Amino acid sequence: MITQGILKEMFTYKDGKLFWKIRKAVCTIIGEEAGSTDIRGYCNISIDHKKYKTHRLIFLLHHGYLPEYIDHIDGNPTNNRIENLRECTAAQNQWNQKENTRNTSGIKGVAWHKRVKQWQARVCVSGVRHYLGYFRSPELAAKAVKEFREQYHGDFVNHGTHN
Protein backbone atom coordinates (compact mmCIF):
# COMPACT_ATOMS: atom_id res chain seq x y z
CA MET A 1 0.00 0.00 0.00
CA ILE A 2 1.21 3.46 -0.88
CA THR A 3 1.95 5.81 2.03
CA GLN A 4 2.86 9.46 2.50
CA GLY A 5 6.42 8.39 3.40
CA ILE A 6 6.84 6.40 0.19
CA LEU A 7 5.52 9.33 -1.86
CA LYS A 8 7.96 11.73 -0.18
CA GLU A 9 10.84 9.43 -1.16
CA MET A 10 9.62 9.06 -4.74
CA PHE A 11 8.34 12.49 -5.77
CA THR A 12 8.83 16.22 -5.63
CA TYR A 13 5.62 18.25 -5.80
CA LYS A 14 5.45 21.54 -7.71
CA ASP A 15 2.41 23.44 -9.01
CA GLY A 16 0.03 20.47 -9.11
CA LYS A 17 2.54 18.06 -10.64
CA LEU A 18 4.73 15.27 -9.32
CA PHE A 19 8.31 14.83 -10.49
CA TRP A 20 10.40 11.69 -10.05
CA LYS A 21 13.09 11.81 -7.34
CA ILE A 22 14.20 8.23 -7.89
CA ARG A 23 14.50 5.93 -10.87
CA LYS A 24 11.64 3.48 -10.28
CA ALA A 25 11.66 1.90 -13.76
CA VAL A 26 13.80 1.83 -16.91
CA CYS A 27 11.61 4.50 -18.53
CA THR A 28 11.72 6.75 -15.43
CA ILE A 29 13.95 9.82 -15.61
CA ILE A 30 14.82 11.66 -12.41
CA GLY A 31 13.41 15.20 -12.49
CA GLU A 32 10.86 14.35 -15.18
CA GLU A 33 7.13 14.84 -14.61
CA ALA A 34 5.47 11.59 -13.60
CA GLY A 35 2.34 10.23 -15.21
CA SER A 36 0.24 10.40 -18.32
CA THR A 37 -3.21 11.77 -19.06
CA ASP A 38 -6.14 9.43 -19.72
CA ILE A 39 -9.09 9.94 -22.06
CA ARG A 40 -11.15 11.68 -19.30
CA GLY A 41 -8.38 14.22 -18.63
CA TYR A 42 -7.06 12.71 -15.38
CA CYS A 43 -3.33 12.24 -14.91
CA ASN A 44 -2.33 8.76 -13.73
CA ILE A 45 0.94 7.46 -12.36
CA SER A 46 1.99 3.81 -12.29
CA ILE A 47 3.87 2.66 -9.21
CA ASP A 48 4.86 -1.01 -8.94
CA HIS A 49 2.44 -1.94 -11.74
CA LYS A 50 -0.52 -0.24 -10.04
CA LYS A 51 -2.14 2.86 -11.51
CA TYR A 52 -2.97 5.81 -9.24
CA LYS A 53 -4.74 9.06 -10.06
CA THR A 54 -2.22 11.87 -9.57
CA HIS A 55 -4.66 14.05 -7.62
CA ARG A 56 -5.08 11.24 -5.07
CA LEU A 57 -1.30 10.91 -4.65
CA ILE A 58 -0.93 14.68 -4.24
CA PHE A 59 -3.67 14.74 -1.59
CA LEU A 60 -2.01 11.86 0.30
CA LEU A 61 1.41 13.51 0.00
CA HIS A 62 0.11 16.73 1.59
CA HIS A 63 -2.43 15.45 4.11
CA GLY A 64 -1.11 12.01 5.08
CA TYR A 65 -4.36 10.15 4.39
CA LEU A 66 -6.55 9.20 1.44
CA PRO A 67 -10.26 9.98 1.63
CA GLU A 68 -12.71 7.92 -0.40
CA TYR A 69 -13.54 10.91 -2.62
CA ILE A 70 -11.53 13.96 -3.67
CA ASP A 71 -13.08 16.87 -5.54
CA HIS A 72 -11.39 19.24 -7.98
CA ILE A 73 -12.88 22.54 -6.79
CA ASP A 74 -12.75 24.13 -10.25
CA GLY A 75 -13.95 20.92 -11.95
CA ASN A 76 -10.80 20.71 -14.06
CA PRO A 77 -9.23 17.23 -13.78
CA THR A 78 -5.88 18.55 -15.01
CA ASN A 79 -5.62 21.14 -12.21
CA ASN A 80 -4.05 19.06 -9.43
CA ARG A 81 -2.77 21.95 -7.34
CA ILE A 82 -3.28 21.07 -3.70
CA GLU A 83 -5.33 24.27 -3.24
CA ASN A 84 -7.79 22.90 -5.83
CA LEU A 85 -8.30 19.53 -4.10
CA ARG A 86 -10.70 18.86 -1.24
CA GLU A 87 -12.16 15.87 0.53
CA CYS A 88 -15.82 15.28 -0.24
CA THR A 89 -18.63 12.76 -0.18
CA ALA A 90 -19.87 10.98 -3.31
CA ALA A 91 -22.90 13.31 -3.38
CA GLN A 92 -20.78 16.46 -3.05
CA ASN A 93 -18.55 15.27 -5.87
CA GLN A 94 -21.63 14.86 -8.07
CA TRP A 95 -22.97 18.30 -7.14
CA ASN A 96 -19.77 19.93 -8.36
CA GLN A 97 -19.95 18.30 -11.80
CA LYS A 98 -20.43 20.31 -14.96
CA GLU A 99 -23.58 20.09 -17.02
CA ASN A 100 -24.07 16.68 -18.66
CA THR A 101 -23.07 16.70 -22.32
CA ARG A 102 -26.40 15.03 -23.20
CA ASN A 103 -28.35 17.98 -21.76
CA THR A 104 -30.35 19.55 -24.59
CA SER A 105 -31.61 22.65 -22.76
CA GLY A 106 -28.13 24.00 -22.11
CA ILE A 107 -29.05 24.51 -18.43
CA LYS A 108 -28.10 22.01 -15.75
CA GLY A 109 -31.24 20.61 -14.08
CA VAL A 110 -33.64 21.97 -16.72
CA ALA A 111 -35.36 19.86 -19.39
CA TRP A 112 -38.28 20.26 -21.77
CA HIS A 113 -41.25 18.13 -20.73
CA LYS A 114 -43.05 17.09 -23.94
CA ARG A 115 -46.37 16.05 -22.40
CA VAL A 116 -46.76 19.18 -20.26
CA LYS A 117 -45.11 21.43 -22.88
CA GLN A 118 -43.18 23.37 -20.26
CA TRP A 119 -39.68 23.44 -18.80
CA GLN A 120 -39.17 21.11 -15.84
CA ALA A 121 -36.70 21.96 -13.07
CA ARG A 122 -35.10 19.24 -10.94
CA VAL A 123 -32.12 18.87 -8.61
CA CYS A 124 -30.66 15.81 -6.91
CA VAL A 125 -29.64 15.97 -3.24
CA SER A 126 -28.14 12.88 -1.55
CA GLY A 127 -29.64 10.49 -4.09
CA VAL A 128 -33.11 12.04 -3.96
CA ARG A 129 -34.35 13.85 -7.06
CA HIS A 130 -36.35 16.96 -6.17
CA TYR A 131 -38.82 18.16 -8.81
CA LEU A 132 -39.19 21.91 -8.47
CA GLY A 133 -42.03 22.32 -10.93
CA TYR A 134 -42.82 23.33 -14.49
CA PHE A 135 -42.05 26.73 -15.93
CA ARG A 136 -43.03 28.63 -19.06
CA SER A 137 -39.43 29.65 -19.81
CA PRO A 138 -36.04 27.98 -19.34
CA GLU A 139 -34.85 31.11 -17.53
CA LEU A 140 -37.51 30.74 -14.83
CA ALA A 141 -36.69 27.04 -14.42
CA ALA A 142 -32.98 27.89 -14.23
CA LYS A 143 -33.65 30.45 -11.50
CA ALA A 144 -35.54 27.87 -9.42
CA VAL A 145 -32.76 25.29 -9.86
CA LYS A 146 -30.05 27.82 -8.98
CA GLU A 147 -31.79 28.93 -5.77
CA PHE A 148 -32.39 25.33 -4.68
CA ARG A 149 -28.78 24.29 -5.38
CA GLU A 150 -27.35 27.24 -3.48
CA GLN A 151 -29.46 26.32 -0.46
CA TYR A 152 -28.62 22.59 -0.43
CA HIS A 153 -25.23 22.17 -2.13
CA GLY A 154 -23.27 24.76 -0.15
CA ASP A 155 -19.61 25.07 -1.13
CA PHE A 156 -20.08 22.34 -3.76
CA VAL A 157 -22.65 24.24 -5.80
CA ASN A 158 -22.10 24.18 -9.55
CA HIS A 159 -24.65 25.58 -11.97
CA GLY A 160 -23.21 23.86 -15.00
CA THR A 161 -20.56 26.21 -16.21
CA HIS A 162 -17.86 27.01 -13.71
CA ASN A 163 -19.08 29.87 -11.59
C-alpha atoms as one frame of an Amber mdcrd trajectory, in Angstrom:
protein
   0.000   0.000   0.000   1.212   3.461  -0.882   1.954   5.812   2.027   2.861
   9.455   2.498   6.417   8.389   3.403   6.837   6.403   0.186   5.524   9.327
  -1.859   7.961  11.732  -0.175  10.838   9.433  -1.161   9.624   9.061  -4.745
   8.336  12.493  -5.770   8.830  16.221  -5.625   5.616  18.255  -5.800   5.448
  21.541  -7.714   2.407  23.444  -9.008   0.034  20.466  -9.110   2.536  18.060
 -10.640   4.730  15.268  -9.318   8.313  14.827 -10.493  10.402  11.688 -10.050
  13.089  11.806  -7.338  14.199   8.228  -7.891  14.496   5.927 -10.867  11.640
   3.485 -10.279  11.660   1.898 -13.758  13.796   1.828 -16.908  11.610   4.503
 -18.526  11.723   6.752 -15.428  13.951   9.820 -15.615  14.823  11.664 -12.409
  13.410  15.200 -12.487  10.857  14.354 -15.184   7.133  14.842 -14.606   5.466
  11.591 -13.602   2.340  10.227 -15.211   0.241  10.405 -18.318  -3.211  11.768
 -19.057  -6.139   9.429 -19.723  -9.094   9.939 -22.056 -11.148  11.676 -19.303
  -8.382  14.215 -18.626  -7.063  12.710 -15.377  -3.334  12.244 -14.911  -2.328
   8.757 -13.733   0.943   7.456 -12.362   1.987   3.807 -12.287   3.866   2.659
  -9.206   4.855  -1.008  -8.943   2.441  -1.939 -11.744  -0.517  -0.237 -10.041
  -2.135   2.865 -11.513  -2.973   5.814  -9.240  -4.738   9.060 -10.065  -2.224
  11.871  -9.567  -4.659  14.051  -7.619  -5.077  11.238  -5.066  -1.298  10.913
  -4.652  -0.935  14.681  -4.238  -3.671  14.738  -1.591  -2.009  11.857   0.299
   1.414  13.515   0.005   0.108  16.731   1.591  -2.434  15.445   4.108  -1.112
  12.007   5.083  -4.361  10.149   4.391  -6.546   9.203   1.437 -10.260   9.980
   1.628 -12.709   7.921  -0.399 -13.544  10.910  -2.617 -11.529  13.956  -3.670
 -13.079  16.872  -5.541 -11.392  19.240  -7.983 -12.878  22.539  -6.789 -12.748
  24.127 -10.251 -13.951  20.924 -11.950 -10.799  20.710 -14.059  -9.225  17.233
 -13.782  -5.879  18.548 -15.011  -5.616  21.137 -12.211  -4.048  19.059  -9.433
  -2.767  21.952  -7.343  -3.282  21.073  -3.697  -5.331  24.269  -3.244  -7.792
  22.896  -5.829  -8.303  19.532  -4.100 -10.700  18.858  -1.237 -12.159  15.873
   0.526 -15.815  15.284  -0.238 -18.627  12.757  -0.180 -19.873  10.982  -3.310
 -22.898  13.312  -3.385 -20.785  16.461  -3.050 -18.552  15.271  -5.871 -21.635
  14.859  -8.068 -22.968  18.299  -7.141 -19.769  19.927  -8.365 -19.948  18.304
 -11.804 -20.429  20.309 -14.963 -23.576  20.091 -17.025 -24.072  16.682 -18.658
 -23.070  16.703 -22.323 -26.404  15.032 -23.201 -28.346  17.983 -21.762 -30.352
  19.550 -24.592 -31.608  22.651 -22.763 -28.134  24.002 -22.110 -29.053  24.509
 -18.434 -28.099  22.014 -15.746 -31.245  20.610 -14.083 -33.642  21.969 -16.716
 -35.359  19.861 -19.387 -38.277  20.259 -21.767 -41.250  18.129 -20.730 -43.052
  17.093 -23.941 -46.374  16.045 -22.404 -46.763  19.179 -20.257 -45.108  21.434
 -22.882 -43.176  23.367 -20.264 -39.678  23.440 -18.800 -39.171  21.107 -15.836
 -36.696  21.956 -13.069 -35.098  19.241 -10.937 -32.121  18.871  -8.609 -30.665
  15.811  -6.910 -29.641  15.966  -3.239 -28.144  12.883  -1.555 -29.643  10.493
  -4.088 -33.115  12.036  -3.964 -34.347  13.854  -7.065 -36.346  16.959  -6.174
 -38.815  18.159  -8.810 -39.195  21.912  -8.471 -42.028  22.322 -10.933 -42.823
  23.328 -14.490 -42.046  26.734 -15.932 -43.029  28.634 -19.063 -39.429  29.650
 -19.812 -36.041  27.982 -19.343 -34.846  31.110 -17.528 -37.508  30.738 -14.825
 -36.695  27.038 -14.422 -32.976  27.888 -14.228 -33.650  30.449 -11.495 -35.536
  27.867  -9.417 -32.760  25.291  -9.862 -30.053  27.823  -8.983 -31.793  28.931
  -5.769 -32.392  25.331  -4.683 -28.780  24.292  -5.378 -27.351  27.240  -3.483
 -29.464  26.316  -0.457 -28.620  22.594  -0.429 -25.230  22.169  -2.133 -23.271
  24.765  -0.148 -19.608  25.065  -1.128 -20.085  22.339  -3.761 -22.653  24.242
  -5.801 -22.102  24.185  -9.550 -24.649  25.575 -11.969 -23.212  23.858 -15.002
 -20.557  26.206 -16.206 -17.857  27.012 -13.712 -19.084  29.874 -11.593
